[in-house]
Amino acid sequence: MKFKPGDIILGLFVVGLIFLILIPLPDMVLSALLIVNISIATIILMSALFSTEPLDLSLFPTLLLITTLFRLGLNLSSTRMILAEGYAGEVVAAFGEFVAGGDIIIGTIMFIIITIVNMQVITKGSERVAEVTARFTLDAMPGKQMAIDADLNTGFIDEAEAKRRRKKIQDEAAFFGSMDGAAKFVKNDATISIFITCINIVGGLVMGIVFGGLEMMEALEKYTILTIGDGLVSAVPSLLISVATGILVTKTTTEEGMSETLIKQLFSSPLVLLIVGITITVLGLGTPIGWGAIPIAIVWFVLSNRLSKKQAVEAVESDIDTEDEAAEEIRKPENVISLLQVDPIELEFGYGIIPLADVNQGGDLLDRVVMIRRQVALELGSIVPIVRLRDNIQLAPNAYSIKIKGVEVASGEILFDHYMAMNPGYVEETIDGIETKEPAFGLPALWINEAQREKAEMRGYTVVDCPSIIATHLTEVIKRHLHELLTRQDVQTLINNVNETHPTLVTELTPKLLSIGDIQKVLGNLLQEGISIRDLVTICEILADYATSVRDTDVLTEYVRQGLSRAISKKLFMQQTNQVITLDPSVEQQIMASVQHTEQGAYVALEPKVVQKLVAQLKKEVNKLTSIGLQPIILTSPIVRIYFKHLTEQYMPDLIVVSYNEIEQDVQIQSIGMVSIA
C-alpha cells in the first residue's frame, strides 16, 4: 500500500496531540502552537462561512474532534507551565495583559461572558439545530428517493445522475447525523475550560504562596492574570469553531456565495430601506437619541433611491433582452436534431388525468410506472425503456394514449372519481353502473361511484381504481411490444451481465458464433411469444451448442424453446390434466411440404384458399375451448411449430403454439380437438 505524504503528516499530527498532553513544551513552542490553533479556527470559520452547501465540509465532525483535542492539549500544557514556572509564554501573557487590560476583574468578566455565550447561546443552539436537521433529513430520505426514481422514470435524469443524487442524500443523512453528536464536543470543551481555569487559579495561589513565597494579593494577581490569559487564548478559538458549527448546520444550499445571497435577500426592496430610514429619522428627532441618527437615516434613503433606479433600469434591459431573444429565435434556423428523437414508450394523457400523475396532488401514477418496469423486468427478464409521461391538450380530458416509438398502439378513457367493476364470471347479482369495456383485455365492465364500491366487492365483482386501470393497460402493452423495444444495446447490456459470471460462455458465443444482432432476433422471438429471457445463461448455453451448425435464428429459437421446456410447461400447464388442440398429421405434412427456404429465411407458401380453410377450422376449435373458460393451446410437432405460428399470427396473434418437445414428461395432456382441412 502506497502512503501519501499528507497521510503521514496527518497521522503524526493526531498522534502528536496525545503526546502534547503528556510532554512539557518550551514556552516558544507553546506560543507558536497557540497561534496555529487560532489560525486553524479562523480557517474553519471562513470555510464554513463561504461554503455553498454543508457537504462542502463533509469532514467537519472529524475536524471538531481533532481541534477539540488539540485545544485541550494546549490548555493542559499551558496549565502545567503556569503552575510550574509562573509563566506560559508571550501569547498567554498578551491575552492576560493586553486583551484583559491587565485587570483581574475585567479579564474574569470577559472570560465568563465569552464562555457563557459560547456554551449557552451558540453551541446549545447549534446542537439543537443539528439534532432537528438530522431527524428531518432522515425522515425526508424516502420521499427524496421516490422523487429521484420518478425523475429517472420520466427521463428528466439519467442513471448516472440518479446515482449521484442518491449518494448525496446518503451523505447528507450521514453528515447531519454526525453533526448531531459532534456538536457536543464543542459544548463539553467550553465546560471543561471553566473547570481548568478554576484549577489554575486555586493551584496558582497554592504554588505562589507556599512555594513561591508571594503574598496573597500578589499571588492572586499574578496567577489569575495568567489563568485568564490562558482561558481567553483557548476560548477565542473555541468561540470561532462554535460559530462555524452554527453557520454550517443552519446553512441552506445556494449556488451563489453567502455574501451575494445576504445582499440580495436583505437589500432587495427599496421600500424596506425607505421605511428603515423614516424609522431612524423619527427616532433621531423624536427621542433623546438626537441628531446623531440622521446621517445613518440619510444612508438608508440614498441606498433606497439607488436601488429603486437600478431595478427600473434592469426591468427595461430585461424587456429589451427578451425582445432580442425572441427576434433571434425567429431568425435562427430550426434545430431539427432535437426533433428526431423518438421515445420508445410514451404515455400521454388529457388534463383531467394530471392529478393522478402529480405527486403534489397525491397522485401515484409515476410510482406505478416505476413498479411496472421492475415487474416486467422480473417477469420477462428484459430491459424496459424509460416510459415518458406527458400531458396532451389535444386529448379528451380523461383520455390517455400509449405510444410505441411515436406511434399510438393503444388508448383508453377513464371516468374520474369512479371505479371499474368487472364480473369474474360467477356473479349473478347485478349492480347499476355505466357500461364500458376494460381497456387492457376488452372485458365487459361497469363504471361505479364510491358509494357502490363496497356493495360491488361484497357481491364478488373485481373493483379497480383509475390509476390501476391505466397501469394494467400500460403493462400489457409493454409486454405485447417488448420484442420491438429490445435493442442491440440492450442485448449487449444483458450479455455484459452474463459475462461477469460466465466469461468463457460469452467469449465462445459472441462474436465468434453469433453476432449481437442474431442474439437479439432470438431473444425477440422468445419475447414475442411471452417466453421469459431472464435465464439468459441457459439461453446462451443452448445457442453456443447449436450455433456451430445452425445459422437460421428461427430454428435456433426453437432449440432454445425446447431447452426452456420446464419454464414453458410451468407457465402454460398448471392443471393436473391439461386440454389442448392438436393438428391433423396431414395438415402438418402439407405445411412442411409448402415451406420455402430463401437466404432471408423460410416461409410457408400455402394457397390462399387452404389458408382460409385452415384458419376457419382453427377458430372453430379455439372457440370451443374459450366457451368453456379454457385457454386455447395448439400442440404441434417440433418441426412444424414455428411455421404454423408464422402462418396464423396475422389472424390470431395471441394464439399459443407449443411443440411436444417443449412439454415436460410429467405434464398430463388431453387432446379435445383437432384442426384438419380434409
Rosetta blueprint (number, residue, H / E / L):
1 M L
2 K L
3 F L
4 K L
5 P H
6 G H
7 D H
8 I H
9 I H
10 L H
11 G H
12 L H
13 F H
14 V H
15 V H
16 G H
17 L H
18 I H
19 F H
20 L H
21 I H
22 L H
23 I L
24 P L
25 L L
26 P L
27 D H
28 M H
29 V H
30 L H
31 S H
32 A H
33 L H
34 L H
35 I H
36 V H
37 N H
38 I H
39 S H
40 I H
41 A H
42 T H
43 I H
44 I H
45 L H
46 M H
47 S H
48 A H
49 L H
50 F H
51 S L
52 T L
53 E L
54 P H
55 L H
56 D H
57 L H
58 S L
59 L L
60 F H
61 P H
62 T H
63 L H
64 L H
65 L H
66 I H
67 T H
68 T H
69 L H
70 F H
71 R H
72 L H
73 G H
74 L H
75 N H
76 L H
77 S H
78 S H
79 T H
80 R H
81 M H
82 I H
83 L H
84 A H
85 E H
86 G L
87 Y L
88 A L
89 G L
90 E H
91 V H
92 V H
93 A H
94 A H
95 F H
96 G H
97 E H
98 F H
99 V H
100 A L
101 G L
102 G L
103 D L
104 I H
105 I H
106 I H
107 G H
108 T H
109 I H
110 M H
111 F H
112 I H
113 I H
114 I H
115 T H
116 I H
117 V H
118 N H
119 M H
120 Q H
121 V H
122 I H
123 T H
124 K H
125 G H
126 S H
127 E H
128 R H
129 V H
130 A H
131 E H
132 V H
133 T H
134 A H
135 R H
136 F H
137 T H
138 L H
139 D H
140 A H
141 M H
142 P H
143 G H
144 K H
145 Q H
146 M H
147 A H
148 I H
149 D H
150 A H
151 D H
152 L H
153 N H
154 T H
155 G L
156 F L
157 I L
158 D L
159 E H
160 A H
161 E H
162 A H
163 K H
164 R H
165 R H
166 R H
167 K H
168 K H
169 I H
170 Q H
171 D H
172 E H
173 A H
174 A H
175 F H
176 F H
177 G H
178 S H
179 M H
180 D H
181 G H
182 A H
183 A H
184 K H
185 F H
186 V H
187 K H
188 N H
189 D H
190 A H
191 T H
192 I H
193 S H
194 I H
195 F H
196 I H
197 T H
198 C H
199 I H
200 N H
201 I H
202 V H
203 G H
204 G H
205 L H
206 V H
207 M H
208 G H
209 I H
210 V H
211 F H
212 G L
213 G L
214 L L
215 E L
216 M H
217 M H
218 E H
219 A H
220 L H
221 E H
222 K H
223 Y H
224 T H
225 I H
226 L H
227 T H
228 I H
229 G H
230 D H
231 G H
232 L H
233 V H
234 S H
235 A H
236 V H
237 P H
238 S H
239 L H
240 L H
241 I H
242 S H
243 V H
244 A H
245 T H
246 G H
247 I H
248 L H
249 V H
250 T H
251 K L
252 T L
253 T L
254 T L
255 E L
256 E L
257 G L
258 M H
259 S H
260 E H
261 T H
262 L H
263 I H
264 K H
265 Q H
266 L H
267 F L
268 S L
269 S L
270 P H
271 L H
272 V H
273 L H
274 L H
275 I H
276 V H
277 G H
278 I H
279 T H
280 I H
281 T H
282 V H
283 L H
284 G H
285 L H
286 G H
287 T L
288 P L
289 I L
290 G L
291 W H
292 G H
293 A H
294 I H
295 P H
296 I H
297 A H
298 I H
299 V H
300 W H
301 F H
302 V H
303 L H
304 S H
305 N H
306 R H
307 L H
308 S H
309 K H
310 K H
311 Q H
312 A H
313 V H
314 E H
315 A H
316 V H
317 E H
318 S H
319 D H
320 I H
321 D H
322 T H
323 E H
324 D H
325 E H
326 A H
327 A H
328 E H
329 E H
330 I H
331 R H
332 K L
333 P L
334 E L
335 N L
336 V H
337 I H
338 S H
339 L H
340 L L
341 Q L
342 V L
343 D L
344 P L
345 I E
346 E E
347 L E
348 E E
349 F E
350 G L
351 Y H
352 G H
353 I H
354 I H
355 P H
356 L H
357 A H
358 D L
359 V H
360 N H
361 Q H
362 G L
363 G L
364 D L
365 L H
366 L H
367 D H
368 R H
369 V H
370 V H
371 M H
372 I H
373 R H
374 R H
375 Q H
376 V H
377 A H
378 L H
379 E H
380 L H
381 G L
382 S L
383 I L
384 V L
385 P L
386 I L
387 V E
388 R E
389 L E
390 R E
391 D E
392 N L
393 I L
394 Q L
395 L L
396 A L
397 P L
398 N L
399 A E
400 Y E
401 S E
402 I E
403 K E
404 I E
405 K L
406 G L
407 V E
408 E E
409 V E
410 A E
411 S E
412 G E
413 E E
414 I L
415 L L
416 F L
417 D L
418 H L
419 Y E
420 M E
421 A E
422 M E
423 N L
424 P L
425 G L
426 Y L
427 V L
428 E L
429 E L
430 T L
431 I L
432 D L
433 G L
434 I E
435 E E
436 T E
437 K E
438 E L
439 P L
440 A L
441 F L
442 G L
443 L L
444 P E
445 A E
446 L E
447 W E
448 I E
449 N L
450 E H
451 A H
452 Q H
453 R H
454 E H
455 K H
456 A H
457 E H
458 M H
459 R H
460 G L
461 Y L
462 T E
463 V E
464 V E
465 D L
466 C H
467 P H
468 S H
469 I H
470 I H
471 A H
472 T H
473 H H
474 L H
475 T H
476 E H
477 V H
478 I H
479 K H
480 R H
481 H H
482 L H
483 H H
484 E H
485 L H
486 L L
487 T L
488 R H
489 Q H
490 D H
491 V H
492 Q H
493 T H
494 L H
495 I H
496 N H
497 N H
498 V H
499 N H
500 E H
501 T H
502 H L
503 P H
504 T H
505 L H
506 V H
507 T H
508 E H
509 L H
510 T L
511 P L
512 K L
513 L L
514 L L
515 S L
516 I H
517 G H
518 D H
519 I H
520 Q H
521 K H
522 V H
523 L H
524 G H
525 N H
526 L H
527 L H
528 Q H
529 E L
530 G L
531 I L
532 S L
533 I L
534 R L
535 D L
536 L H
537 V H
538 T H
539 I H
540 C H
541 E H
542 I H
543 L H
544 A H
545 D H
546 Y H
547 A L
548 T L
549 S L
550 V L
551 R L
552 D L
553 T H
554 D H
555 V H
556 L H
557 T H
558 E H
559 Y H
560 V H
561 R H
562 Q H
563 G H
564 L L
565 S H
566 R H
567 A H
568 I H
569 S H
570 K H
571 K H
572 L H
573 F L
574 M L
575 Q L
576 Q L
577 T E
578 N E
579 Q E
580 V E
581 I E
582 T E
583 L E
584 D L
585 P H
586 S H
587 V H
588 E H
589 Q H
590 Q H
591 I H
592 M H
593 A H
594 S L
595 V E
596 Q E
597 H E
598 T E
599 E L
600 Q L
601 G E
602 A E
603 Y E
604 V E
605 A L
606 L L
607 E L
608 P H
609 K H
610 V H
611 V H
612 Q H
613 K H
614 L H
615 V H
616 A H
617 Q H
618 L H
619 K H
620 K H
621 E H
622 V H
623 N H
624 K H
625 L H
626 T H
627 S H
628 I L
629 G L
630 L L
631 Q L
632 P L
633 I E
634 I E
635 L E
636 T E
637 S L
638 P H
639 I H
640 V H
641 R H
642 I H
643 Y H
644 F H
645 K H
646 H H
647 L H
648 T H
649 E L
650 Q L
651 Y L
652 M L
653 P L
654 D L
655 L L
656 I E
657 V E
658 V E
659 S E
660 Y H
661 N H
662 E H
663 I L
664 E L
665 Q L
666 D L
667 V L
668 Q E
669 I E
670 Q E
671 S E
672 I E
673 G E
674 M E
675 V E
676 S L
677 I L
678 A L
